[in-house]
């Protein structure tokens, strides 16, 4: 079997075009810099007859940058499309073959964008996101990895844990004749496992922890931050002291202490889980009770469903005592999950507390108090909705920070499991021979970087649109 090239058959024509566009872009960037330094980047210059205007050299360089950049993007796009329609991976090349494997992601992204743009005026802040170019780019990157995690079983070419003889540290595109697919698209790692499949499956390992753990941290922070900011006094002083106590500890060191296997013997993770996992149940129970206190039937129905489902999940996640075995969490997963919630909660608390202290002075809060609304109704249905902009932005950023922390833990060998395909563990495996075989570490590192970049761009877009409310 032939070794795959990066661009396949289409690259013979499009790769030179990409090289020319890239060189033109580099030259245009250098020219733009020189024109700026020479102060030739001002407004359009007067023409010879004094009535028309001519473009300044800097303006012409800006046009060259724009067109060469779009030319390079077009070459890459057509290279991927041409590779995707090739009948075999040999003709498609590595890039084309990967594009084909991601077909469920492309389909899901297309449907998501079409539906979202079509109904964006009815979707509130989420719909307004599509008026921001930065926000759309960030959303596309994030959703790419979300759909990759969902459809990972369809995308991967090999079992991420299987080892094939003779493929240890092999370069991208190497033939794997003993496998059903036939090639390692991004090469093999030091244990002869498929780097591409481990990178794809690593997205699932990261995204099944980071968003859920961040959501739990927000439940804890909101439940404690709203009353602390609204009531103030000794309650605020006590909770703020505990939050500052946790924040004063170095984050990485705190993570290291909480996720080490030896800490399981002390029972601290179970105790923290029992304490932290009860907050979502408390939050939702108070939410329904404050909203429907004038309609006892509806309140009892919502609160009853919350308590039944919540306590069922609580018994399985915190104590692994679900009689049906639906809710459970492995010890390593519990350590990591609890650590993320415990470390992030104080930061969320301080943000919510500050917002509550600011918003409680507004006129509509005073109007609610005049109507005789309960404090929890005012906090959850007056203050919290008006604090959603900063909280949504912080939620996106905090997922990115959590992703980096999970990668750091995996790099130190403290991930979910020793052979886990999460990106941090994969980078750690690849860095041992980085000077000789960079591909095992480079692929997951780029994946981690792109997800965090997408989350930051998404947060910027959401912040930009929330300020227009």
N, C-alpha and C positions, 0 to 999 in steps of 0.2 A: 504493500500500500504506500502511496506517495505521501510525503510530508506536506502539510498545508502551508501555503504562503499567507501573508496577512491580507492581501487584497484579491487574490485569485485571478481569474481571467480578466475581470473588469479593470483591475489595477493597471494592466498594460497600457490602457488609454487614459484612465482618469488619474492615475498616480502622478504622471508628469504634469497634468493640469493642476493638481493639488500642490506640487512642488513649486510651480511657477507662481501660483497665487500666494503661497506662503512667503516666497522670496519677495514678491511685490509688496506684501503687507509689511515685512520687516524693513524694506527700504523706505516705504511711506512713513512708518513710525519714526525712523531715524531722521528723515527729512522734516517731519513735523516738529521734532524736538529741536533741531537746528534752527528752524524758522522761529520758534518760540524764543530761543535764546538770542536770536538776532533781531527780535522785535518786528518780525515780518508776518506776524499772525493777527494783525489788526483787522478792522472792517475793510470792506471792498475799497480799492483804490480808485481815484478819479481817472476816467478815460482820457485819451489824447485830446478829444474835442471839448472836454470839460462838461459834457452833458451825460455821457454814459459812464458806467462804472465797470471796472474789471476786478476779477477775483484776486485777492492777495495770495502770495505763495503759500502761506499757511492754510488758507481756505482750500486751495487746490490739493494740498497734502491731506487734508481731512477727507476730501472726496476720494482720494486714492486709497486711504485707509478703509473707508466704508465699502467701496466696491471690491477691493481685494479680499476683505474679510468675508463678504457675502459670496464671492467666487470660491473661496476655500470651503465655506460651509456647503455650497452647492456641490462641489466635487465630492466631499465626504458623504453627503446625502445620496447622491446618485451612485456612489460606490457601494453603499449599503443596500440600496434598492436593487441594483444590478446583481449583487451577490445573493440577495434574498430570493431572486427568481431563478437562480441557477439550479439545475437538476441535481447536482452533487456537491458535497463540501469541497471537493478539489477545485471546482470551478468557482465556487462562492468565496473561497478563502476563509481565514479565521474570522474576520469581521463580518462577512456575509453569513457564515454559518451561525455565529452568535446572534445576529439579527433574526435569523430564522427561528432559533430556539426561543427567542423572546416574543414570539407572535401573540401569545395570550396577553402579554403586557401592552403591546401596541394596540390591540383591539380594545382592551379595557380603558386605556388612556383616551382613545378616540371617542368612545361612548361617553366617558366622564366629561370630556371637554365640550362635546356637542351638546349634551343635556345641560351642563352648567351654564354655558354661554346662552343657550336658548332661554333658560328660565332665570337668568342672573338677577333680573330686577325684582324677583319674588323671593330671593334667597338671603336677603339681609346683607350682613357684612361679608359672608362667603361669596355672594354674588358680586359685590363691589370689588372683590379681589381681582376679578377678571378685567377691571379697568386699569390695573397696574401691571406694566410689563414685567417689572422685577418680581412682583407677586406671582404672576403666571409662570414665570420660569422656575421659581422656587417650588411652586405647587406641582409642576410637571416632574421635577426631579424627585420630590418626596413621594409622589404617587407612583412613580416608576419603581421605586424600591418597595413600596407597600404592595403593589401588585406582583412584584417579583417574589416577595415573601409568601403571598397567597398562592401563586401558581408555581412555586419552587419545584414541586414534584413533577410537573410537566416540563419545566425548562431544563433541568439537569440532564446531563448525558450519561452519568455514571452514579452509582452509589457513592456519596461523599466519604464513606468510611472504608470502601473496598481498596485493596492494594493489588496492583498488577505487576507481575514480575518483569523486570527489565526497564521500567519506566520511572525509576528514581531520578529526580531532578532533571527530567528531560525538558527541552525547550518547547514553547508553544507550537501547536500544530503537529506534534509528533504522532505517528500512527500507533494505534493500540489494537492490533489484529485480534487479540483474544477477548475483546469486548464487543457488545452488540452494536455500539455506535461506531467504533472504528478509529477514533482520534481523541487525544487529549487537547482540547481547543486552546487552553492556556498552559499546557504542560503539566508535568507531575511535580509533586513536592518531595521532601526528603524521605517520605514513607511510601512513595509511588502512588499517591492518591491524586485524583483529578482536581486541579486548582480551580477550574471553572465551576465545577459542581459544588465545591466547598465554598466558593465565593457567593454563589447563588443561595445556597442553603444557610450561609451565615447571615444573610438579610433576615431570614425568618427567626434565627436565634436572637438577633438584636432587637427586632421590632416586636417580638412577643414579650419583651421585658420592659424596654424603655418607655413606650407610651402608657402601658398599664400602670407601671410603677409611678410615673409622673402624675397620672390621674389620681392615684391613691394619695400621693403627697399633696396634691391640690385639695382633695377632700379634707385632709387633716389641717392644712393651712387655712382653708376657708372657715371650717368649723370653729377653729380657735381664734382666727384673726378678726372675724366679724364682731363677736362680743367684746374682745379686748379693745378694739378701736371704738366701738359704739358706747360701751359702758365706762371704759377707762378705770381709774382708781386702782385698788389693790389687785383686782383680777388682771388688769393690763400689766401691772408691775410684775406679778408673779409669772405669768406666761412669757412675758418678754425676757425675764431673767433666764428662764429655762431655754428659750430660743437662742439667746446670746451665748449661753453656756455651750450649746452644741456648735454654734457658728464659730466660736473661738478656737475650736479644735481643728487642726489641719485636716482638710477633706480627704486627701489620699491616705494619710495615716489612719484616719477613722475608718475608711473603707477597708483598708488592709486588716485592721483589727476585727471588723465585723464579718468578713467573709472567709477568714482562715478556717480550715476544717476543724481545728482543735476547739474552736469556740462553741461548736455544737454540743460538746460534752457539758458545758456550763449551763445549757438551756437558755441562754440569752436570746438567740434568734426566735425561739418559740414564744418567749415572754414579750418581745417586741412585736411579733406578729399578732399575738393576742391583744395587745394594746392598740396598735395602729390599724389593724384590719376592721376594728369595730367602728371606726369613724365614718366610713361610707354609709353604714346602716343608720347611725345616729343622724348624719346629715340629711339623708333622704326622708327619714321618719319625721324630723322637725320640719323639713320642707313641705311635705304633704299636710302635716297637721296645721301649720301656719296658713297655708293657702286655702284649705277646705274646712276650716274650723266651724264655719257656718253651715256646712253640709255634712252632717255626721255620717250619712250612708257612704258617700263618696270617700270621705276621709278614712273611714274604717276599712274600706275595700283597698285603697292604695297602701295604707299603712300595713294592713295584714299581708298583702302580697310582698311588700318590701321586707317585712320581718321573716316571713317563711323562706323566701329565696335567699335573703341576706344571711340569715343564721345558718341555713343549709350550706351555702358557699363558705361561710366563716368557719364552720366546723371542719370542713375538708381542707381549706387553704392554711389555716392557722395550726390545726392539731392533727390533720390527716385522719379524721374520724368520720368521713362521709360514708354512710352505710351503703350507698349505691356506687361509690367509687368514681363519681363523675368529677367532683372537685378534689384535686390533690396537687401537691407540689413537692418535687424532689428536694432533699435536704440542701444540695448545692444551690438550686434555684431559689429556695426559700431564703438562704443566706444573702444572696445577691439582691433579691427583690426587697427584702426588709431593709437592707443597707441603703438602697436607693431612696426608699420612702423616708427613712429616718433622717438621711442627710439633706434631702431636698425640702422637707416640711418646714423647717425654721425659716428658710428664705422665702417661701410662699407666704408664711404667716406674717412676716414683716411687710411684704408688699400689700397684702389684704388689709392689715391693720392700718397702714398709712392711708390707703384709699378710703377705708371706712371713716377714719378721723376727718378726712377732707370732705367727703360727700355728706356726712351727717349734718353739716352746717348749711346745706342747700335748702331752698324754700320748699321743695316738694317733700322733703323729709319732715319738715315742720308741719306741713299740711297733713301728712299721714298721722303724725302724733296728735294733731288737733282732732282728726276724725276718730281717734281712740283706737287706732291700729296697735296690735301687740308689737313689742320690740323685735321679736323674731320675724314677724311679717315684714316690718320695715327693713330689717337687715337683709333678708333673703329675696324680697320682691321689690324693694325700692333701691337699696344701696348696691347689692350685688349685680343686677342687670346694668346699672350705670357704670360699673367698674369692669365690664366685660372686655373692653378694648385692651387695656394694659395687661389683663390676665391672659387673654388669648395669645398676645404677643409673647409674654413670658413663658407660657406653656410650650410654644414652639421652640423658643430658645432653650428651655430647660430640657426638652427631649434631646436636643443636640448635645448639651453638656452631659446628659446621662449616657448618650451613645459614646461619647469620648471616654467617659469614666469606665463604661463596660469594656471598651477596647483596651483601656489601660489595665484593668483587672485581668483580662484575658492574656495580655502581654506578659504580665507577671505570673501567669499560671494559676490565677485565682478565679477563673471563669466558671461557667456552669458545670463543665466536666473536662477532664484532661484532654480527651480527643474531640472536643466540641469543634464544629466548623465555624464558630463565631469569629468575627474578623480579628479581634485582639489575639486570640489563640493562634489563628492562622498566620498573622504577622510575626508572632513570636517564633513559630516553627520556621518561617522563611528567613528570618533575620540571621539565623545561625550560619548560613552560607550565602549571605547577601552579596558579598564581593564576587562570588562565582556564579550564582544562580539567582538573579534578582526577581524573576517572575513570581515565585511563590509568595513573596511578601508584597510585591508591588500591586498585584491585582486587588487583594483585600484592603490595602492602604488607600488606593484610589476610590474604592467603593465607600469606605468610611468617610473619606474627605468629601465625596460628592453628596452623601446624605446630609452631613452636617452643613455643607454649603447650601443645599436646598432648603433646609430648615431655617437657616439664617435669612436667606432671601425671602422665604415665605413670611417670616416674622416681620421683615422690613415692609413687605407689601401690605400686610395686615395693619401694621402701625400707621402706614401712610393713609390707608383708607379709613381707619377708625378715627383719625383726627378730623376727617371731613364730616363726621356725624354731627 
